[in-house]
């Protein structure tokens, strides 16, 4: 199907414009960075408006704008509702953000917490989980940039993927977390307005009745509330979303960067604002049969429907909205993962005596390294965005219970926490490959829970919370 509503010239112009604007903005904001705290944690003084915006924008990513329509197209009603349940991760993390700030006011990463709370073996397992997840998410974001450009303009997948990586690496490298949060604020406004406009046009043009009738005739299973695979996906996605947020340094670094008393309110607000976004983008995908759109790849359905409804000018609008969503997550992930490489890998294993000036240099090099590694892995496009992303679910869901119990329960030992993450991940991966991508996180979370409960029953080790406040080595 020939579907290129944006000319190649226009697409290239948009890429250049975005690149120049965001990289200049990153450089301008980066001038205010004076030390490592400024570069990695925006001075630990982020206010409520910017805090809420960066949390929401980071969670509105290729997952929400491209994968949510894909999964709705594949799983129907439960795909739409199931994806919206990822908001629970943000909402449930709200009280945890407050707890994190109280327990480790001078901390930098989630790795700091695991190292002090559970010890070195569990820390190493956690870092493996975190880096596998981060790489999976980075690859899905890079792929999404290529899919977006190739779907809307005819520019090659490789060019689109390369462009978004260069732009995001550029302004994150220059401005650190301060630039990430500031650009997220602007991108949040673009995303909210864009998604609402596209959803309204879809409703006005197609209507609920026509969407229902076309789905009923051509894909009746999408309307079946007892669709087994879709029900499995619903629960799998709940645990995947919670695991993504609870374990990831993307969210921990923000909890540590937000001003005192801000984290709980900011994450709660972000979760409530994010909740309806997948419903809107999912509804757009259900309109595809009514519009005669049958994409070659399911992850292309969202942009194709939106561009069909809005025409060439609207396609430019779609490009801006989705590009903003991708950038708001890619920059956050680059910054947060580089923090783990800097503080946990370099300072934790390689050079324990490194000063802050040296660490800032390592952090910038880590951002470049992550961008290049992501680009290499994205070159041979493998699978759909949903399949690539959900592979990470088997990793992250295993960390849910060790994180929750580690923050609120003194008795769980490092031996059982590490075993829970290792066994949960292994069993989740077995389920992912032997059953399907929609059960990996569910199995991983269940196995991890069982191991953690055994740990609480069999041992009575008591952790001293002051060790976290002092960031004990």
C-alpha positions as CSV (number, residue, x, y, z in Angstrom):
1,X,0.0,0.0,0.0
2,X,1.5,3.3,-1.0
3,X,1.0,5.6,2.0
4,X,3.3,8.6,2.2
5,X,1.3,11.7,3.1
6,X,4.4,13.8,3.9
7,X,6.9,14.5,1.2
8,X,10.5,13.5,1.7
9,X,11.5,17.1,1.5
10,X,9.1,18.1,4.3
11,X,10.1,15.2,6.5
12,X,13.8,16.1,6.1
13,X,13.0,19.7,6.9
14,X,11.1,18.7,10.1
15,X,13.9,16.6,11.2
16,X,16.4,19.4,10.8
17,X,14.2,21.9,12.5
18,X,13.6,19.6,15.5
19,X,17.3,18.8,15.7
20,X,18.4,22.4,15.7
21,X,15.8,23.6,18.2
22,X,16.2,20.8,20.7
23,X,20.0,20.7,20.6
24,X,20.2,24.5,20.9
25,X,17.8,24.3,23.9
26,X,19.9,21.6,25.5
27,X,23.1,23.7,25.1
28,X,21.4,26.8,26.5
29,X,20.1,25.0,29.6
30,X,23.4,23.2,30.0
31,X,25.1,26.5,30.7
32,X,23.5,26.5,34.2
33,X,25.1,23.2,35.2
34,X,27.8,23.8,37.7
35,X,28.5,20.3,39.2
36,X,27.6,16.6,39.1
37,X,24.3,17.2,40.9
38,X,23.2,19.7,38.3
39,X,24.1,17.5,35.4
40,X,22.7,14.2,36.8
41,X,19.8,15.5,39.0
42,X,19.0,19.0,37.9
43,X,20.3,20.4,41.2
44,X,17.8,18.3,43.2
45,X,15.4,21.3,43.1
46,X,12.7,20.5,40.4
47,X,9.3,22.1,41.1
48,X,5.8,20.6,40.8
49,X,4.9,21.8,37.3
50,X,8.1,20.5,35.7
51,X,8.1,17.4,37.8
52,X,4.6,16.4,36.8
53,X,5.3,17.2,33.1
54,X,8.5,15.2,32.9
55,X,6.9,12.1,34.6
56,X,3.9,12.2,32.2
57,X,5.9,13.0,29.1
58,X,8.5,10.2,29.8
59,X,5.7,7.7,30.1
60,X,4.0,8.9,26.9
61,X,6.4,7.3,24.5
62,X,6.4,5.0,21.4
63,X,4.6,2.6,23.7
64,X,1.6,5.0,24.0
65,X,1.5,6.5,20.6
66,X,2.6,3.5,18.5
67,X,2.4,0.3,20.6
68,X,-0.9,1.1,22.3
69,X,-2.7,1.3,18.9
70,X,-0.9,-1.8,17.7
71,X,-2.0,-3.8,20.7
72,X,-5.6,-2.5,20.4
73,X,-5.5,-3.5,16.8
74,X,-4.4,-7.0,17.8
75,X,-6.3,-7.5,21.1
76,X,-9.2,-5.2,20.8
77,X,-10.9,-3.7,23.9
78,X,-8.6,-5.4,26.4
79,X,-5.6,-4.2,24.5
80,X,-6.8,-0.6,24.9
81,X,-7.9,-0.9,28.6
82,X,-4.9,-3.1,29.4
83,X,-2.5,-0.5,28.2
84,X,-4.2,2.3,30.1
85,X,-3.5,0.3,33.3
86,X,0.1,1.1,32.9
87,X,-0.9,4.4,34.7
88,X,-1.0,2.3,37.9
89,X,2.8,2.3,37.8
90,X,3.0,6.0,38.1
91,X,0.2,6.2,40.6
92,X,1.6,3.5,42.9
93,X,5.1,5.0,42.6
94,X,3.8,8.3,44.1
95,X,4.2,7.3,47.8
96,X,7.3,5.4,46.9
97,X,8.9,8.6,45.5
98,X,8.4,10.3,48.8
99,X,9.9,7.3,50.7
100,X,12.9,7.2,48.4
101,X,13.6,10.9,49.0
102,X,13.3,10.4,52.8
103,X,15.5,7.3,52.9
104,X,18.3,8.4,50.7
105,X,18.4,12.2,50.3
106,X,22.0,12.1,48.9
107,X,21.5,9.1,46.7
108,X,21.9,9.2,42.9
109,X,20.5,5.9,41.5
110,X,18.3,3.0,42.2
111,X,21.5,1.0,42.1
112,X,22.6,2.9,45.2
113,X,19.5,1.6,47.0
114,X,20.0,-2.0,46.0
115,X,23.7,-2.0,46.8
116,X,23.2,-0.7,50.4
117,X,19.9,-2.5,51.1
118,X,20.7,-5.9,49.7
119,X,24.4,-6.2,49.2
120,X,26.7,-6.8,46.2
121,X,25.4,-10.1,44.7
122,X,21.8,-8.8,44.5
123,X,23.2,-5.5,43.2
124,X,24.9,-7.2,40.3
125,X,21.7,-9.1,39.4
126,X,19.7,-5.9,39.6
127,X,22.1,-4.1,37.3
128,X,21.8,-6.9,34.7
129,X,18.0,-6.6,34.9
130,X,18.2,-2.8,34.6
131,X,20.6,-2.7,31.6
132,X,18.7,-5.4,29.7
133,X,15.5,-3.4,30.2
134,X,17.1,-0.1,29.3
135,X,18.6,-1.5,26.2
136,X,15.2,-3.0,25.2
137,X,13.4,0.3,25.7
138,X,16.1,2.2,23.9
139,X,15.9,-0.1,20.9
140,X,12.1,0.1,20.8
141,X,12.4,3.9,20.8
142,X,15.0,4.0,18.1
143,X,12.9,1.5,16.0
144,X,9.8,3.7,16.6
145,X,11.6,6.7,15.1
146,X,12.4,4.7,12.0
147,X,8.8,3.3,11.7
148,X,7.4,6.8,12.1
149,X,9.4,8.3,9.3
150,X,9.1,5.4,6.9
151,X,5.3,5.2,7.5
152,X,4.5,8.9,7.0
153,X,7.1,10.1,4.4
154,X,8.8,7.3,2.6
155,X,12.2,8.2,4.2
156,X,14.1,5.0,5.0
157,X,13.6,3.3,8.4
158,X,17.4,3.6,9.0
159,X,17.4,7.4,8.4
160,X,14.6,8.1,10.8
161,X,16.0,5.8,13.5
162,X,19.5,7.5,13.1
163,X,18.0,11.0,13.2
164,X,16.1,10.7,16.4
165,X,19.0,9.1,18.2
166,X,21.4,11.9,17.1
167,X,19.0,14.6,18.2
168,X,18.2,13.1,21.6
169,X,21.8,12.2,22.3
170,X,22.9,15.7,21.3
171,X,20.7,17.7,23.7
172,X,21.0,15.2,26.6
173,X,24.7,15.3,26.2
174,X,24.8,19.1,26.4
175,X,22.2,19.8,29.1
176,X,21.9,16.7,31.2
177,X,18.8,16.0,33.3
178,X,18.0,19.8,33.4
179,X,17.6,19.8,29.6
180,X,15.6,16.6,29.6
181,X,13.1,17.9,32.1
182,X,12.7,21.3,30.4
183,X,12.2,19.7,26.9
184,X,9.7,17.2,28.5
185,X,7.6,20.1,29.7
186,X,7.2,21.5,26.2
187,X,6.7,18.1,24.7
188,X,4.0,17.3,27.2
189,X,1.9,20.3,26.0
190,X,2.4,19.2,22.4
191,X,1.4,15.6,23.1
192,X,-1.7,16.4,25.1
193,X,-3.1,18.8,22.6
194,X,-2.1,16.6,19.7
195,X,-3.7,13.4,21.0
196,X,-6.9,15.2,22.0
197,X,-7.2,16.8,18.5
198,X,-6.6,13.5,16.7
199,X,-9.1,11.6,18.9
200,X,-11.8,14.2,18.4
201,X,-11.3,14.2,14.6
202,X,-11.5,10.4,14.6
203,X,-14.7,10.5,16.6
204,X,-16.3,13.2,14.4
205,X,-15.2,11.6,11.1
206,X,-15.9,7.9,11.8
207,X,-18.0,7.8,14.9
208,X,-18.5,5.1,17.5
209,X,-21.2,3.2,15.7
210,X,-19.2,2.8,12.5
211,X,-16.1,1.7,14.4
212,X,-18.2,-0.9,16.2
213,X,-19.9,-2.2,13.1
214,X,-16.7,-2.5,11.1
215,X,-14.9,-4.3,13.9
216,X,-17.9,-6.6,14.5
217,X,-17.9,-7.6,10.8
218,X,-14.2,-7.9,10.1
219,X,-12.6,-8.6,13.5
220,X,-15.3,-9.7,16.0
221,X,-12.7,-11.2,18.3
222,X,-11.5,-7.7,19.1
223,X,-14.8,-7.0,20.8
224,X,-14.8,-10.3,22.7
225,X,-14.3,-9.6,26.4
226,X,-13.4,-13.3,27.0
227,X,-10.6,-13.3,24.4
228,X,-8.1,-15.4,26.3
229,X,-4.9,-13.9,24.9
230,X,-6.2,-10.4,25.5
231,X,-7.1,-11.2,29.1
232,X,-3.6,-12.5,29.7
233,X,-2.2,-9.4,28.1
234,X,-4.3,-7.2,30.5
235,X,-2.8,-8.7,33.6
236,X,0.7,-9.0,32.0
237,X,0.7,-5.4,31.1
238,X,-0.3,-4.3,34.6
239,X,2.7,-6.0,36.1
240,X,5.0,-5.0,33.3
241,X,4.1,-1.3,33.7
242,X,4.5,-1.5,37.5
243,X,7.8,-3.3,37.1
244,X,9.1,-0.8,34.5
245,X,8.6,2.2,36.9
246,X,9.4,0.6,40.2
247,X,12.8,-0.7,39.2
248,X,14.0,1.9,36.6
249,X,16.5,4.6,37.4
250,X,14.4,6.9,35.0
251,X,11.9,7.3,37.8
252,X,14.3,7.0,40.8
253,X,16.5,9.8,39.4
254,X,13.4,12.0,39.2
255,X,12.3,11.2,42.7
256,X,15.8,12.3,43.9
257,X,15.8,15.3,41.6
258,X,12.4,16.7,42.7
259,X,12.2,19.3,45.4
260,X,11.3,18.1,48.9
261,X,7.6,17.2,49.2
262,X,7.1,17.3,45.4
263,X,7.5,13.7,44.3
264,X,4.3,12.1,45.6
265,X,2.0,14.8,44.2
266,X,3.9,15.0,40.9
267,X,3.7,11.2,40.2
268,X,0.1,11.0,41.2
269,X,-0.8,13.9,38.9
270,X,1.2,12.4,36.0
271,X,-0.5,9.0,36.4
272,X,-4.0,10.5,36.4
273,X,-3.3,12.7,33.3
274,X,-1.7,9.7,31.5
275,X,-4.5,7.3,32.1
276,X,-6.9,8.3,29.2
277,X,-4.1,8.7,26.6
278,X,-3.9,5.0,25.6
279,X,-7.8,4.9,25.4
280,X,-7.7,7.7,22.8
281,X,-4.8,6.2,20.8
282,X,-6.4,2.8,21.0
283,X,-9.8,4.1,19.7
284,X,-7.9,5.5,16.7
285,X,-6.6,2.0,15.9
286,X,-10.1,0.5,16.1
287,X,-11.1,2.9,13.3
288,X,-8.7,1.4,10.8
289,X,-11.1,-1.2,9.2
290,X,-13.8,1.4,8.8
291,X,-11.3,3.6,7.0
292,X,-10.0,0.8,4.8
293,X,-6.6,0.8,6.4
294,X,-4.8,-2.6,6.7
295,X,-1.1,-1.9,7.6
296,X,1.6,-4.3,6.7
297,X,2.9,-4.1,10.2
298,X,0.6,-3.6,13.2
299,X,2.8,-1.0,14.8
300,X,2.2,1.3,11.8
301,X,-1.6,1.5,12.4
302,X,-1.7,4.6,14.7
303,X,0.1,7.0,12.4
304,X,-1.6,5.7,9.3
305,X,-5.1,6.2,10.7
306,X,-4.2,9.7,12.0
307,X,-2.7,10.8,8.7
308,X,-5.7,9.4,6.8
309,X,-8.1,11.4,8.9
310,X,-6.1,14.7,8.9
311,X,-4.5,14.6,5.4
312,X,-1.1,15.9,4.5
313,X,-1.1,18.9,6.9
314,X,-2.4,16.6,9.6
315,X,0.3,14.1,8.9
316,X,2.8,16.8,9.8
317,X,0.9,17.4,13.0
318,X,1.0,13.6,13.7
319,X,4.7,13.5,13.1
320,X,5.3,16.4,15.6
321,X,3.2,14.7,18.3
322,X,4.8,11.2,17.9
323,X,8.3,12.6,17.5
324,X,7.8,14.6,20.8
325,X,6.6,11.5,22.5
326,X,9.6,9.5,21.4
327,X,12.1,12.2,22.3
328,X,10.6,12.7,25.8
329,X,11.3,9.1,26.7
330,X,14.5,8.6,24.8
331,X,16.3,11.5,26.4
332,X,15.1,10.4,29.9
333,X,16.4,6.9,29.4
334,X,19.7,8.0,28.1
335,X,20.3,10.3,31.1
336,X,19.1,7.8,33.7
337,X,21.0,4.8,32.2
338,X,24.2,6.8,31.9
339,X,23.8,7.6,35.7
340,X,23.8,3.8,36.4
341,X,26.9,3.3,34.2
342,X,28.7,6.3,35.9
343,X,27.8,5.7,39.5
344,X,27.3,1.9,39.7
345,X,29.6,0.5,37.1
346,X,32.4,3.0,36.8
347,X,32.6,4.3,40.4
348,X,31.3,1.0,41.9
349,X,33.6,-1.3,40.1
350,X,36.3,0.5,38.1
351,X,37.4,3.7,39.9
352,X,36.0,4.0,43.4
353,X,38.1,7.1,44.1
354,X,36.8,9.1,41.1
355,X,35.8,12.7,41.9
356,X,32.7,14.5,40.6
357,X,34.5,16.2,37.7
358,X,35.7,12.8,36.5
359,X,32.2,11.3,37.0
360,X,30.6,14.0,34.9
361,X,33.0,13.3,32.0
362,X,32.2,9.6,32.3
363,X,28.5,10.3,32.3
364,X,28.7,12.2,29.0
365,X,30.8,9.4,27.5
366,X,28.2,6.9,28.7
367,X,25.4,8.9,26.9
368,X,27.4,8.7,23.6
369,X,28.1,5.0,24.1
370,X,24.4,4.2,24.8
371,X,23.3,6.1,21.7
372,X,25.8,4.2,19.5
373,X,25.0,0.8,21.0
374,X,21.3,1.5,20.4
375,X,21.9,2.5,16.8
376,X,23.8,-0.7,16.1
377,X,21.1,-3.0,17.5
378,X,18.4,-1.1,15.7
379,X,20.0,-1.5,12.2
380,X,18.5,-4.9,11.5
381,X,14.9,-4.3,12.5
382,X,13.6,-7.5,14.2
383,X,9.9,-8.0,15.2
384,X,7.3,-5.4,16.0
385,X,7.7,-2.7,18.7
386,X,5.3,-4.5,21.0
387,X,7.3,-7.7,20.8
388,X,10.6,-6.0,21.4
389,X,9.3,-4.0,24.3
390,X,7.5,-6.8,26.0
391,X,10.7,-8.9,26.1
392,X,11.9,-6.5,28.8
393,X,8.8,-7.4,30.9
394,X,10.3,-10.7,32.0
395,X,13.2,-8.7,33.5
396,X,11.5,-5.8,35.2
397,X,8.6,-7.6,36.8
398,X,11.0,-9.7,38.8
399,X,12.2,-6.6,40.6
400,X,8.7,-5.4,41.8
401,X,8.6,-7.2,45.1
402,X,12.3,-6.8,46.1
403,X,11.8,-3.0,45.5
404,X,8.6,-2.7,47.5
405,X,9.7,-4.9,50.4
406,X,13.1,-3.3,50.4
407,X,11.6,0.2,50.8
408,X,9.1,-0.7,53.5
409,X,10.1,-4.0,55.1
410,X,13.3,-4.5,57.1
411,X,13.3,-8.3,57.0
412,X,13.9,-9.3,53.4
413,X,17.6,-10.3,52.9
414,X,19.8,-9.8,49.9
415,X,20.1,-13.5,49.3
416,X,16.3,-13.9,48.7
417,X,16.0,-10.6,46.9
418,X,18.7,-11.5,44.4
419,X,17.2,-15.0,44.0
420,X,13.7,-13.5,43.4
421,X,15.1,-11.3,40.6
422,X,17.1,-14.1,39.0
423,X,14.5,-16.8,39.1
424,X,11.7,-14.5,38.2
425,X,13.5,-13.3,35.1
426,X,14.5,-16.8,33.9
427,X,11.0,-18.1,34.3
428,X,9.5,-15.0,32.6
429,X,11.8,-15.4,29.6
430,X,10.8,-19.1,29.3
431,X,7.1,-18.1,29.3
432,X,7.8,-15.3,26.8
433,X,9.4,-17.7,24.3
434,X,7.3,-20.8,24.9
435,X,3.8,-19.2,25.4
436,X,3.8,-15.7,24.1
437,X,5.0,-12.1,24.7
438,X,1.9,-11.4,26.7
439,X,2.8,-13.6,29.7
440,X,6.5,-12.9,30.4
441,X,5.9,-10.2,33.0
442,X,3.1,-12.0,34.7
443,X,5.1,-15.2,35.2
444,X,8.2,-13.3,36.3
445,X,6.2,-11.3,38.9
446,X,4.5,-14.4,40.4
447,X,7.8,-16.4,40.7
448,X,9.5,-13.4,42.3
449,X,6.7,-13.0,44.8
450,X,6.9,-16.6,45.9
451,X,10.7,-16.3,46.5
452,X,10.3,-13.1,48.5
453,X,7.5,-14.6,50.7
454,X,9.8,-17.6,51.4
455,X,12.5,-15.1,52.4
456,X,10.2,-13.4,54.9
457,X,9.2,-16.7,56.3
458,X,12.6,-18.3,56.6
459,X,14.8,-15.4,57.8
460,X,14.4,-12.6,60.3
461,X,17.3,-10.3,59.3
462,X,16.7,-6.7,60.2
463,X,18.0,-3.9,58.1
464,X,19.1,-0.5,59.6
465,X,17.5,2.3,57.6
466,X,20.3,4.7,58.6
467,X,22.7,2.9,56.3
468,X,20.7,4.3,53.3
469,X,20.7,7.8,54.8
470,X,24.4,7.7,55.1
471,X,24.9,6.0,51.6
472,X,27.1,3.4,53.2
473,X,29.7,2.0,50.9
